[in-house]
Amino acid sequence: MTVLSRLRRPALAAVAVVSVLGLAHAGTAATTATSATAPTYDVYTAPAGLAQDAGEPSLGVDPKTGAAMFQAFTQTAKVTFDDRTSPATATWSDVSYAGAVTSLDPILHTDRATGKTYSSQLLAACSIGSTTTDDGATWTPSTGCGIGTVFDHQTVGAGAYPASLSVLSNPLNAGRAWYYCAQVDVAASCARSDDGGVTFGPAVKTHDALLDGCAGLHGHLRVAPDGTTYLPNFDCNGTVANSVSQDGGLTWTVKPVTGSTTQDESDPSTAVGAKGTVYTGWEDGASDAVGSTPKIAVSTDKGTTWSTPVDVGTAFGIKNVQFPEVIAGDDDRAAFAFLGTTTGGSDQAAGFTGVWHLYVATTYDAGKTWTTVDATPTDPVQRGCIWLAGGSSNCRNLLDFNDIDVDAAGRVLVGYADGCVRACVTTPQTDYATTAGDYREDVGTIARQASGLGLFAANDPAAPVATATATAAPSPSATASGKGKGGKKP
């Protein structure tokens, strides 16, 4: 099935540039986005019959073809964009693996170097796994897991081998190690594949509450260009942390993010720039009764020390956050997407009435400044509570996470489940906890960068941009910018 998607374009985007004290590269100026170069986004909704059950979606971009691979439960969609039009048009195709007939958790990862995609469907102690090198035209079955990787909330990732294991690189694996990780309530473990994701070796524990005080739940695994592997964890003795391996997953070290609090509910997220700068974003605030904020910190020494965490939602008055997702490009460029609302209090409560939007914060100077935009200013992603404690709550429609990636041109793409469609977009209700239908959907959606600076400086526009060196943080304010134009390289 191949159909054009419905494009929803924001009528007006809000932009805030926040300067902060943070890590800097010695001797370089901080390049920050202006209102003319700040990112804007076009929003593409999956067509009827495809990706309509998209709670906790996964998104990956094939750097060779530009196609986005979107996982929605057992369905995998291939989304292609035609940039000859403005805005770009999107075509969604069903390229699902035939063996993916049931799942307890779906996950997908596309390797940025090779374009290979791995699709995983959790089956308790293991998973249904499959790989594709042609954007879903054909699939190769995988064993699905490693011995001992049980039994929940799996993640898959790929990257270069560390130098100590470079001898394992060969034509079969294209020089890429693949990892499959999963967790139980008090621990998590990862297994490595040396044959391109077809089979996996035995699992190795990444953290264990009895040994290091880390609870089990983790975010998406990411591999740095030098082969260092990061698995973000939501609670290690009261802070967010990364389990870090520098030897291909043979051993792991827990490294807390200084100044963070336990992730409020959903997963934290980590990404690594081209030269190893680490960005970790999370939902800060251990008290459900108060709310949470979007915080992010930067490390230049593999997670040993960190910059002061930054709240990138202050200019918009964000008081609750869910689903933080981070991606990096050049070493000093990264994007941090999250759902946010200006309503405080417990977003898990049945009576919560907050209106949620998708926000994306971008740095072009290794975290010294962040430019935050509301990517869906006239189209809420959710109204009311977002339940993350399992079970069958009506507020559980979005499940556990979103996803983010960057294409070869540097455009940021955010994959999310839209829980507010049709009547919900314009018509508030008084009781969202018992309201279903338009108010509790989970439709597969992609926010794609339409203009502004991307994550690869090589694709910046020729016109000069403003430069500034960050000092003390000013009082930020949100200002309006024009809507983005599709079809142009960011």
N, C-alpha and C positions, 0 to 999 in steps of 0.2 A: 504494500500500500504506500503510495507516494502522493502527498498533497501539500499545497501551500499552506503555511500557517497564517493565523490572524496576527497582524502587527498592531501592538498597542503603543502609541507614541506619547510620552509625557508632554502635556501642553506647556509646562513650565518646570524647570529644574531649579532646585535650591542648591547653593554652593557656599561652603565655608572653608576658609583657609586658616589653619591654626598653627602658629609657630610654637615650638616647644624646645626645651633643653634636651639634647639627646646625643647619641654618638655621632661623630663626624669623621670624615676622611681628612687627614691632615693636609693642609695646603690647598684644599679645593673649596670652591664657593657652593653654596646651597642653591640649587635651581628649583624654584617653586612655581606652581601653576598660577596663571592669572585667570581672570574671569573669561578671557578669550581662549585659553588653552586648557582649562579645567575639563575633565572628562564629562561627556554626556552619554546617555544610554538609550537604545531602542529596545523595546520589550517584545518578544515573540512567544506566542502561546501555541502549544501543541494543538493540532486539529482534532476534531471528533474522531474517536476510535483509536487514538494513539496517545500514550503517556497521560491518560486521564487518572491513573492511580499512581501518583508520583510522590507520595510521602517519602522523605529522605532520599532525594534523587542524587545521582552521581553524574558528573560531567567531565569529559576529556576532549581535547582538541588534537586532531592529527596534524602535525606541523607540515606534512608533505602535501596533503590535499586541502587543508583548511576545514574539513568536516568536523562538526561537533558530534560526539557520541554521548547520548543521554540515556541513562538507565532509570526506568520507572517500573518498580517491582520486577516482574519477569520479562517486561518488554525492553528491548534496546532500540532506540531510534537513532538514525543517522540524520543530522541536520546540516544542510548545505546552504550557503549564503551567496547570493548573486549581488556583488558590489557594483555592477554596471548601472544599477538603479539607485536612486536616492529618495527615500531610505532603501537600504538593501532589502531584498526579498529572501525569505527562507523557505526551503522545501524540506519537509519531514518525511522520512521513509522508515518503515518497519523492517529492521534487519535483525530481529531477535534470534538468539540461538534456540534451535528446536528443542533441546534438552532442558531448557529452563522452564519447567512447568509449575514449580512451587518454590516458595522461599520463606524463610523466617527473617532474613535481612538481605537486601540487595546491595551490591557495591560494584563499582566499575573504576578502572584506572586506564588512562592512555599515556604511554611513555612519550615524553616530549622529544626524545632523540630519534626514536625509530618509528613512531606512529602506531606501534602495536597496542591493542586494547585487550584488557583482561576483564571478563564479566564473571561475577561470583554471586551465587545464590546460596545463602546459609541453610544447612540441613543439620542443625545441632552440632554434633561432634565434627562434622566436616562441611563441605560445600560442593555444589555443582559448579565447576569452573570450566571456562573455555576462553580461547584467545583468537583474535583475528588480526591479520595484517593488511586487510583490504576493506576496512571500514564496514565489516559485517557481511560482505558478500559470501565469505566462507568462514567457518569456525573450526578450530582444533580443540578437541576435548582435553581437559586437564584432570589430574587426580584430585584437584580442588582444595587441598590443604596439606599440612605437614603433620607427622605423627605427634600427637600431644597438643595440637592447637585447638582447644575447645574453650567455649562453645557458643559464644555470643559476640555480636557487634564487630564482625571481622572488618579488616581493611587490607587492601592490596596496593603495592607500590613497586616502582622499578627505578633503577639508576645504575650509575657506573660502579664497578668494583673499586674498593680501596686499593691503594698501591700495593699493599701487602698480599693481595689476592689477585693481582693482575694476571697471573698465570692461568686463571680460570676463564679468562676471556677467550672466546672462540667464535667461529662463524655461526654455530648453532644458536648461541645466545646473543650474538651481535654485541658482545661486550657489556651486556646488561644483566645485572642480578635482579631477580624478582623476589618479593617478600609477601608472605601471607601471615597476618597476625590476627589473633582473636583473644577474648578475655573471659574470665569468670568473675565473680563478684569481688574477689580479693587479689587477683593476679592477672597478668597478661603474658603472652608469649608470641614469638615470631619464628617462622621457618623460611629458609632461603631456597630458591630454585636456581639451578645452574644450567638449565636447558630451556630457558625462555618461558617458564611458567607451565611446562607440561607436567613435571613432577616436583615435589618439594621434599627437602630433608627434614630431619627431626626438629621439633620446636625447642627454642631456648627462652627461658623466662626473661622478660624485659623489666618487670617490677613485681613485687610481692608485698602485700600489706603486712605480713608477719615479719618481713625482713627489713623493709625500708619505709613502711608507713604509707605506701601508695595504694589507693583503691584501684579497682580493675578498669574502670571505663576510660577509654582512650579515643583520640581523634584519628584522622587520616595519617598514614605513614608517608614521610617524604624523604628523599635521598638527595644529598648535596652533590654538586659536580665532582667533588673529590671522593665520593663514595661513603661519606659519613651519613648515617641513617638516624632519623629523628622520629620518635613516636610520642606525641603530646599526651599528657595525662591530666585529668581534671582535678585530682586531689592527691597531693603528696604532703602529708603533715600540714595541711592548711594552706598550701599554695598550689598553683599550676606548675607543672614541671614537664621536662622532656626526658624520656629514656633515650640515651644516645649510644650508638655503636660505631666504632671506628674500625672494626675488623669484620665487616660483612655479617653482622648478627651473631657472631660467636660469643661475644660478651656485651653487656649493657651497663651503663652508668646512669643513675637518676640525677638530673641537674635541675633544681628548682629555679623558677623565674622570680628573681628577687623583687619584692614589692607587690607581688600578686596575691590574690585571695583564691580560695577554692572556687573553681568554676561553678557558677550558680546552678545551672541545670545541664545545658547542652555541651557538646564537645568543644575543647579548645582546638586551635589550628596553628600549624607551623609551616613556614616555607623558607627556602634558602635561595639567596641571590647567586649570581654567576661566579662570584669569587668567595662565597662562603658566608656572607652576612646572613644571620638567622633572624627571622621575624616570627614572633609568637603572639597571636591575638586570642582574647578570651572574653567571656562574660563575667565581669568582675562584680563581686558582691555576694557575700556568703549568706545574707539574710533575705529570705523570700519576702518578708513583710515590708522591706524598704524598696527593693528593686535592684537593678543592676546597670552597669555601664559598659560600653565597648572600650576595652583597654588593649594596648599593644606595646610591646617592648622589643628592643633590638640587641643582639649579641654579635660581637665580632671574634669571639674565641670559643666557638662551638658550644655555646650555652653555659659556659662557666660563670661569666659575669654579664650583667644586663644594664641597659639604659633605664632611666626612670620611666615607669609605665605612663602612657599617655591616654587620656580619655578623648577619643576622636569624635564624640557625640555631643560635646558641651554646647556648641553653637546652635544646635537644634533642640536643646533641652531634652535629650534622650534620657529616660529614666528606667527603661527596661529593655533588655537585649536578649535575642536568641540567635542561635546558629552562626557564630563567627566563623569566617572562612578566609584564609590568607593565601596569596600566591605572589611569587617574586619573579622578576625578569633580570635586567641588569642588576649588578650588586647593590646599587643604591636606589632601586625602584621596586616597589611592592604595592599591592592592593589588598584592602581589608574590607570584606563585605559582611553585612549582618542585618538581621531584622531588628528594627527599633521602634519604640513608641514613646511618646511624651507623658504617658500615664505611669505613675509610680505604683508601689504596692505589689502584692503578690500576683504575678501574671499566671500563676497556676490556679488561682481561685475561680470558682464557677461564676462569680459575679463581676469578674474583671471586665472592664469595658474599653480598654485601650485599642487604638487604631494603629496597626503596624505597617511600616513601609520598608522597602529595601534600600539600604544606604551603602555607599561604597566610598571608603577613604583611601587616598593614594598618596604615597610619598615618592619624591624624586631626588631626595637628598639623605637617604639612609635613616629616615625617621626624625630628622630635625624639624620638618614641617609636614603636615598632613592636610590634603585637600579633600573635604568630605562633601559628597553630593547625595541628594535624595533621588534615587533612580526611578522611583514610582510615585511622584508627588501627587498625582491625581487619581491613583489607582491602588488602594490599599491591598496588601498581601494577605492580611488577616484582620478580622475584628474580634475582640474579646480575648479569652485565655488561650494560651498555648501550653498544653499539658505534656509533660515529659516524664511522668512517673509510671508509665506502662498502663496496662489495663485497657478498659473500653470507654474511657471518658469521651464525651462528644468533642472535647477540646483537643483530642489526640490526633487530629487529621493530618498534621504536618510531620508527625513522627520526630526523628532525632537530629537531622542535620540538613544543610544544603551543600553546594559544592562550587568551586571556582577554578578557572584555568586561564591561560593566556595563549593566543595564537601566534603564529610566526611573525606577524606584523606588529605584535605588541598590544593588540586589543585585549581587554579583559572581558571574559564571559562568565556570568554567574548563573548557575542552574539552581532553580528553586521550585518548590511546589506552591502554587497560588491557591490559597484557601478562601479568597473573596472574589467572586465572579458575578457577572450579570447584575442582579438587583442589589447585591451586597455592596457594589462599588459606590453607589450613591445613596443608599437607604439604610441608615442605622437602625438597629434593633435595641430593645431594652434587656433582652436575655439571650446572650450568645451561647451560653452553656447548653441550652436545649434546642437551639436553632440549627437545623441541618440545611441540606440543599445548597443554595448559593453561598451560604455563610460557613460551610464546612467542607468545601471541596479540597482537592489536592492535585490540581491540573499542572502538568509539566510545563515549565516556562523558562525562557532564557533571556536574561538582560545582557545585551551585547554592546560594547563600547562603540559609539557612533562617531565621536570626534574628541578632540583634545589630545594631550600627551599620553602616549602609551607606556609600556614597561620596557621598551627597547629604544634607546636614544638614537640608534641608527635610522629609525623611521620617523624621527621628529620632523615637523615642518621646517622649511628653510628659514622662515622668518625668525628673527631673534625673539627670545623670551626674557622676561624679567629675571634678574638674579638678586638674591638677598642672602645675607648671613644671619641665621637665627640667633637671637639673644634671649631675653626674658620673654615669657609668654604673655601676649597682650590679651585683652578681653575680646574674645571672638564674637562675631556676629554673622548671621546668615544673610546672604544677599541673593537676589534673583539673577539668573543668567538665562540666555536664550536657549531654546530647545536645540538638541543635537541634530545634525544632518547625517543620515545614514550613507553608507557607501564610500566613505572616505577613510583612508588610513589614519589612525589616531597618531 
